[in-house]
Amino acid sequence: MDDYTTILGSGGWPNEVSRFDVLGWFRSLLSPPSRRDVNGLLRDAGLWTEAMQARVHDLMGSAMGIASVTKVPLVYRERVMEYVAMEHLEALGQNVRRKIESKREMLYQADLAEWRSKLLEEHASADDAEEFAMEVNAVLSMMAGYVAQKCSGVCVWFTAGPRDVHHAEAVFDIPGRTTMPYSEVRPMPFWSTAAQIQTQSITLNEYKWGHAKDGEPAEEQASDDGCDVPMIVDELDGTDTDDDDDYEEYEIDSVDEVSEVAQAQSTDALPKTHTRIGGRTASSDTEMIDAIVEKPTASQAAIALRPIIIRHHERVCEELGAILEKRKFWFARARMTNYLVNAPKRLHGGVNVDLGCRVVQRYLEFELSNAKEGVLTLKEVGEVGGTGPKPAYIAELVGKQSRMTWNKRASPQEIRAKTQLDHDVDECLPLQWAAQQPGERRGDRGILMLSAKDTMGWDGYLPAGPDGVRLLVVALLAWGWDIGENKREGEVEVWDRLALDFVDVLEVLAIRAGKAVDTRTPTEGKRVSRPTEKVVWANEMKNKGGGRR
């Protein structure tokens, strides 16, 4: 057994033909299908918008900028389109999203069933079998050169389908010489062999599919039809014997039993095996195929495009932040631009980075709108069906415009410092957010039941400014950072749902407020320079008509 274990572990099978996984080889030729692109499904459903196309254009611009200054290759436009489509699908209503995902899964299962049939199931027609023969020959043609070179010889493959015969051939190379393929060196025997193989294949297929012209099956031919070796051997009853006295009936071992005996004689290290050449049984083929079909992983497009998304986010934040710093003094004083630019790096490894970037950008657009600034009135959480205090972290930020930092979360066993997040922020922040929404959105117990709409009564609920919705946004981002820092995987789903609602609400509020109108005087928000004494004296002399001549 030790010898067997050693041999099995090394992968070697001495004194035996190497086992070849036939189905695994074909599996590598015919890769399993992937799910249809979401952007194609959205286009078919008429849900692809001009805004989505514009976002693709912006992301491609960021990708080209990165590719021009780094060695990172430029991503394909199709990949960016798929990312934008997945992003839009998340924002759609639950019913629409469910329909799109259901259709995608239905199409995938149909494609997967077709792929499986190519590997396991019998072809339904002679045309399908012929098509498969052509596909296989194309692969054999690519392999022939490698095989001939490694064998230092000639490689010729004939593959005959129900209609035609296909060949793949190659000859090894000799430096400084030209080697000719066998079909050109010996054309007569080559094509004669091909014709004979084709004839036999056509004849055999006529028994199975019928004649190509009329579809009628070929006439049965007995085993003694005059051929040296019959094409089809009739099944014989082993119990029938001749009456000749000189004939003695012997019990003949089956081929499997003979091979087992021969194997045991050749090596005692290997136990008996009933595994056929190919390394697996027919019953396990389907299980193998199911195992290699990967389940879709979430946010694969976002992971591949993360550097582009982050760079695009940084550029947008820097541009919008620069405008806000000139327009709102408190925004510059709190250094909000730098704080928001760093959001992707802080959120990475915990929550959905892209979703966090969308929250930041929607918040910036809201502050850039004509929304009125005010103080966020924190409603008692208990009033909307919850229990417990309102987030103390948010309440203590009111009136403070100091530099924003990424604050840690308090532990339940310690007294919370003023700069720390509430230890139960995962519970009180969603409740507080729900409490700040119009009554039309909430159910009897204060739970959000409806999506945000611009027709709802939003006045006085979520104002702009340093003490407005900014406080909730900052708390959400800090919570997302804490999830990654302390590996709180159980809170990710709650954070994602809340962040998605932030995106919807901030977008609605920005649309309702409209574009901002800059009513400041030219010097408002800027430091006014004071003239020097020399300038004052010169102006006085000019007004009096004096001065040097």
ZAMARGU-4260 file (C-alpha; in steps of 0.2 Angstrom, whole numbers, plus 5000, padded with zeros to 4 digits):
<rodrens>
0) 5000/5000/5000 | 5015/5012/5004 | 5021/5009/4986 | 5004/5012/4979 | 5002/5028/4989
5) 5019/5034/4983 | 5015/5031/4965 | 4998/5039/4966 | 5005/5054/4975 | 5018/5057/4961
10) 5006/5055/4948 | 5016/5041/4939 | 5009/5025/4933 | 5024/5013/4929 | 5022/4999/4916
15) 5006/5006/4911 | 4999/5018/4898 | 4996/5035/4906 | 4978/5038/4910 | 4971/5052/4899
20) 4955/5062/4904 | 4946/5062/4888 | 4931/5072/4894 | 4943/5084/4903 | 4952/5087/4887
25) 4936/5090/4877 | 4930/5101/4891 | 4946/5112/4888 | 4941/5113/4870 | 4923/5118/4873
30) 4924/5131/4888 | 4908/5132/4898 | 4897/5147/4893 | 4896/5163/4903 | 4881/5173/4908
35) 4875/5185/4895 | 4881/5203/4897 | 4869/5214/4907 | 4871/5229/4896 | 4864/5219/4881
40) 4849/5214/4891 | 4846/5232/4896 | 4847/5237/4878 | 4835/5224/4873 | 4823/5230/4887
45) 4825/5248/4882 | 4833/5253/4898 | 4850/5259/4892 | 4850/5278/4894 | 4860/5292/4888
50) 4866/5296/4905 | 4873/5278/4906 | 4882/5281/4889 | 4889/5297/4896 | 4896/5288/4911
55) 4904/5275/4900 | 4912/5289/4891 | 4919/5297/4907 | 4926/5281/4913 | 4934/5277/4897
60) 4942/5295/4898 | 4949/5290/4915 | 4955/5274/4909 | 4964/5282/4894 | 4972/5294/4907
65) 4979/5280/4918 | 4985/5270/4903 | 4994/5285/4896 | 5005/5288/4912 | 5006/5270/4918
70) 5010/5253/4911 | 4992/5247/4914 | 4984/5242/4898 | 4968/5251/4892 | 4952/5241/4897
75) 4940/5236/4884 | 4925/5247/4881 | 4913/5232/4883 | 4920/5229/4900 | 4916/5247/4906
80) 4899/5246/4898 | 4896/5230/4908 | 4901/5239/4924 | 4889/5253/4921 | 4875/5241/4917
85) 4878/5232/4933 | 4879/5248/4942 | 4862/5254/4935 | 4854/5237/4938 | 4857/5239/4957
90) 4848/5256/4956 | 4833/5249/4948 | 4817/5244/4957 | 4816/5227/4964 | 4803/5221/4952
95) 4813/5226/4936 | 4829/5220/4943 | 4821/5203/4947 | 4814/5202/4929 | 4831/5206/4921
100) 4840/5193/4932 | 4827/5180/4929 | 4829/5182/4910 | 4848/5182/4912 | 4847/5166/4921
105) 4835/5158/4909 | 4846/5162/4894 | 4861/5155/4904 | 4853/5139/4908 | 4848/5137/4890
110) 4866/5140/4884 | 4873/5128/4897 | 4861/5114/4892 | 4867/5116/4874 | 4885/5116/4880
115) 4882/5100/4890 | 4874/5091/4875 | 4890/5094/4865 | 4900/5084/4878 | 4888/5071/4885
120) 4873/5068/4874 | 4871/5060/4858 | 4869/5071/4843 | 4851/5073/4837 | 4856/5073/4819
125) 4869/5068/4806 | 4872/5087/4803 | 4876/5090/4821 | 4888/5076/4821 | 4896/5082/4806
130) 4898/5100/4813 | 4906/5093/4828 | 4919/5083/4817 | 4924/5099/4809 | 4926/5108/4826
135) 4937/5094/4832 | 4947/5094/4816 | 4951/5112/4818 | 4959/5109/4835 | 4968/5093/4829
140) 4976/5104/4815 | 4983/5116/4828 | 4989/5101/4838 | 4997/5091/4824 | 5012/5102/4823
145) 5016/5101/4841 | 5014/5082/4841 | 5025/5080/4826 | 5039/5091/4833 | 5039/5082/4849
150) 5038/5065/4841 | 5051/5070/4828 | 5041/5062/4815 | 5025/5063/4805 | 5007/5066/4812
155) 4992/5062/4802 | 4974/5062/4809 | 4959/5057/4799 | 4942/5061/4806 | 4927/5055/4796
160) 4909/5061/4800 | 4893/5056/4793 | 4896/5065/4777 | 4914/5070/4774 | 4932/5065/4780
165) 4943/5078/4788 | 4962/5077/4790 | 4975/5086/4800 | 4994/5083/4797 | 5011/5090/4801
170) 5029/5085/4799 | 5044/5089/4811 | 5056/5103/4806 | 5074/5100/4801 | 5085/5115/4803
175) 5090/5122/4786 | 5078/5110/4777 | 5060/5110/4770 | 5050/5096/4776 | 5034/5091/4766
180) 5018/5085/4773 | 5014/5066/4769 | 4999/5071/4758 | 5011/5080/4746 | 5024/5067/4747
185) 5013/5052/4744 | 4996/5059/4738 | 4989/5043/4730 | 4990/5032/4746 | 4985/5047/4757
190) 4969/5051/4748 | 4965/5033/4744 | 4966/5030/4763 | 4955/5045/4766 | 4942/5039/4753
195) 4941/5022/4761 | 4939/5029/4778 | 4925/5041/4772 | 4916/5027/4763 | 4916/5016/4778
200) 4910/5031/4789 | 4896/5035/4777 | 4890/5017/4776 | 4890/5015/4795 | 4880/5031/4797
205) 4867/5025/4784 | 4863/5011/4797 | 4861/5024/4810 | 4853/5040/4801 | 4847/5033/4785
210) 4853/5037/4767 | 4857/5056/4764 | 4845/5057/4750 | 4829/5048/4755 | 4832/5046/4774
215) 4828/5027/4773 | 4839/5016/4783 | 4852/5005/4774 | 4848/4987/4771 | 4855/4975/4785
220) 4870/4966/4780 | 4875/4949/4789 | 4893/4947/4796 | 4897/4935/4782 | 4893/4947/4768
225) 4909/4944/4759 | 4921/4956/4768 | 4937/4951/4775 | 4932/4959/4791 | 4914/4964/4793
230) 4909/4982/4797 | 4896/4977/4809 | 4897/4961/4819 | 4881/4952/4823 | 4878/4948/4841
235) 4880/4929/4844 | 4873/4918/4857 | 4887/4910/4867 | 4877/4894/4872 | 4875/4888/4854
240) 4887/4875/4850 | 4891/4863/4836 | 4887/4844/4837 | 4904/4840/4831 | 4912/4827/4843
245) 4929/4835/4840 | 4923/4852/4847 | 4925/4855/4865 | 4918/4870/4873 | 4929/4880/4885
250) 4924/4894/4897 | 4933/4910/4891 | 4937/4924/4903 | 4931/4941/4899 | 4943/4954/4892
255) 4942/4964/4908 | 4947/4949/4918 | 4961/4945/4907 | 4968/4962/4908 | 4966/4962/4927
260) 4977/4946/4928 | 4990/4954/4916 | 4990/4969/4926 | 4993/4960/4942 | 5007/4950/4934
265) 5016/4966/4928 | 5016/4975/4945 | 5011/4970/4962 | 5012/4988/4968 | 4996/4993/4959
270) 4979/4986/4966 | 4966/4980/4954 | 4956/4995/4946 | 4940/4995/4937 | 4942/5013/4931
275) 4942/5014/4912 | 4954/5024/4902 | 4949/5041/4904 | 4950/5042/4922 | 4932/5043/4927
280) 4915/5034/4925 | 4901/5039/4914 | 4890/5043/4929 | 4903/5056/4935 | 4904/5065/4919
285) 4889/5076/4923 | 4895/5079/4941 | 4912/5085/4933 | 4904/5097/4922 | 4893/5104/4935
290) 4909/5107/4946 | 4918/5117/4933 | 4904/5129/4929 | 4908/5143/4940 | 4894/5152/4949
295) 4894/5171/4946 | 4904/5181/4958 | 4898/5198/4964 | 4906/5214/4957 | 4918/5205/4946
300) 4918/5220/4934 | 4920/5232/4948 | 4936/5223/4955 | 4943/5223/4937 | 4940/5241/4935
305) 4944/5247/4953 | 4959/5258/4948 | 4949/5267/4935 | 4934/5269/4946 | 4945/5276/4960
310) 4954/5288/4948 | 4938/5294/4941 | 4931/5296/4958 | 4946/5306/4963 | 4945/5317/4948
315) 4927/5321/4950 | 4929/5324/4969 | 4943/5336/4966 | 4934/5346/4952 | 4917/5347/4962
320) 4927/5350/4978 | 4936/5365/4971 | 4920/5373/4966 | 4912/5371/4983 | 4928/5377/4992
325) 4926/5394/4982 | 4907/5394/4985 | 4906/5388/5003 | 4919/5394/5016 | 4915/5380/5028
330) 4918/5366/5015 | 4936/5372/5013 | 4938/5374/5032 | 4933/5357/5036 | 4944/5350/5022
335) 4930/5340/5015 | 4937/5338/4998 | 4952/5328/5004 | 4941/5318/5016 | 4930/5313/5002
340) 4944/5310/4989 | 4951/5297/5001 | 4934/5287/5003 | 4938/5273/4991 | 4955/5269/5000
345) 4946/5269/5017 | 4931/5258/5011 | 4942/5246/5002 | 4942/5228/5009 | 4926/5231/5019
350) 4910/5237/5009 | 4906/5240/4991 | 4919/5254/4986 | 4909/5259/4970 | 4893/5261/4981
355) 4903/5272/4993 | 4910/5283/4978 | 4892/5285/4972 | 4886/5291/4989 | 4900/5304/4989
360) 4897/5310/4971 | 4878/5312/4975 | 4882/5322/4990 | 4893/5334/4981 | 4880/5336/4968
365) 4868/5340/4981 | 4879/5353/4990 | 4882/5361/4973 | 4863/5363/4970 | 4852/5377/4975
370) 4847/5367/4991 | 4845/5378/5006 | 4857/5376/5021 | 4851/5373/5038 | 4853/5363/5054
375) 4848/5344/5054 | 4834/5341/5066 | 4838/5324/5073 | 4821/5316/5077 | 4820/5304/5091
380) 4822/5286/5085 | 4809/5280/5097 | 4796/5290/5087 | 4798/5279/5072 | 4796/5262/5080
385) 4814/5260/5086 | 4822/5259/5103 | 4838/5267/5110 | 4846/5284/5108 | 4849/5293/5093
390) 4867/5292/5086 | 4877/5303/5098 | 4892/5304/5086 | 4880/5314/5074 | 4873/5325/5087
395) 4890/5330/5093 | 4896/5335/5076 | 4882/5349/5075 | 4890/5366/5075 | 4908/5360/5072
400) 4917/5364/5056 | 4934/5358/5061 | 4945/5347/5050 | 4936/5330/5046 | 4945/5314/5051
405) 4941/5296/5050 | 4935/5292/5068 | 4935/5274/5075 | 4920/5265/5083 | 4918/5264/5102
410) 4918/5247/5110 | 4902/5242/5120 | 4913/5239/5135 | 4920/5257/5136 | 4914/5274/5138
415) 4912/5282/5121 | 4924/5297/5117 | 4916/5312/5108 | 4925/5308/5092 | 4920/5290/5092
420) 4906/5282/5082 | 4892/5274/5092 | 4896/5256/5096 | 4878/5252/5089 | 4880/5263/5074
425) 4874/5248/5063 | 4857/5249/5072 | 4854/5267/5076 | 4861/5275/5060 | 4848/5266/5049
430) 4834/5270/5061 | 4840/5288/5062 | 4840/5289/5043 | 4823/5282/5042 | 4817/5295/5055
435) 4823/5309/5044 | 4813/5304/5029 | 4795/5311/5024 | 4781/5301/5031 | 4775/5295/5014
440) 4791/5284/5014 | 4788/5276/5031 | 4776/5262/5036 | 4767/5260/5053 | 4783/5255/5062
445) 4794/5268/5054 | 4802/5256/5042 | 4805/5263/5024 | 4792/5255/5013 | 4793/5266/4997
450) 4807/5272/4986 | 4812/5291/4986 | 4802/5302/4974 | 4803/5320/4971 | 4784/5322/4973
455) 4786/5318/4992 | 4787/5332/5005 | 4805/5334/5008 | 4805/5352/5014 | 4815/5354/5031
460) 4820/5336/5032 | 4838/5335/5025 | 4845/5352/5022 | 4862/5356/5014 | 4876/5365/5024
465) 4889/5360/5037 | 4875/5354/5049 | 4864/5346/5037 | 4864/5330/5028 | 4883/5330/5028
470) 4883/5323/5046 | 4873/5308/5040 | 4885/5305/5025 | 4900/5307/5036 | 4893/5294/5049
475) 4889/5282/5035 | 4907/5283/5027 | 4915/5281/5044 | 4904/5266/5048 | 4909/5258/5031
480) 4928/5261/5035 | 4925/5252/5052 | 4917/5237/5044 | 4933/5234/5034 | 4945/5238/5048
485) 4937/5226/5061 | 4931/5213/5049 | 4912/5215/5053 | 4906/5205/5038 | 4889/5203/5045
490) 4886/5222/5044 | 4890/5223/5025 | 4873/5219/5018 | 4865/5232/5030 | 4878/5245/5025
495) 4875/5242/5006 | 4856/5244/5007 | 4858/5260/5017 | 4871/5267/5006 | 4860/5263/4990
500) 4846/5273/4998 | 4857/5288/5002 | 4861/5288/4983 | 4843/5288/4978 | 4838/5302/4991
505) 4853/5313/4988 | 4849/5312/4969 | 4831/5317/4972 | 4835/5331/4983 | 4848/5338/4970
510) 4835/5337/4956 | 4822/5346/4967 | 4833/5360/4972 | 4839/5364/4954 | 4855/5372/4949
515) 4863/5384/4961 | 4863/5403/4956 | 4879/5412/4962 | 4873/5428/4970 | 4889/5432/4979
520) 4898/5449/4976 | 4915/5447/4968 | 4924/5449/4985 | 4913/5438/4995 | 4922/5424/5003
525) 4939/5431/4998 | 4952/5441/5008 | 4952/5459/5003 | 4969/5466/5001 | 4973/5482/5010
530) 4983/5496/5001 | 5000/5501/5007 | 5004/5518/5014 | 5013/5522/4997 | 4998/5518/4987
535) 4986/5528/4999 | 4998/5544/4997 | 4999/5542/4978 | 4980/5541/4977 | 4978/5557/4988
540) 4990/5567/4978 | 4981/5561/4962 | 4964/5567/4969 | 4972/5584/4974 | 4980/5586/4957
545) 4997/5586/4965 | 5012/5575/4964 | 5028/5576/4954 | 5028/5583/4937
</rodrens>
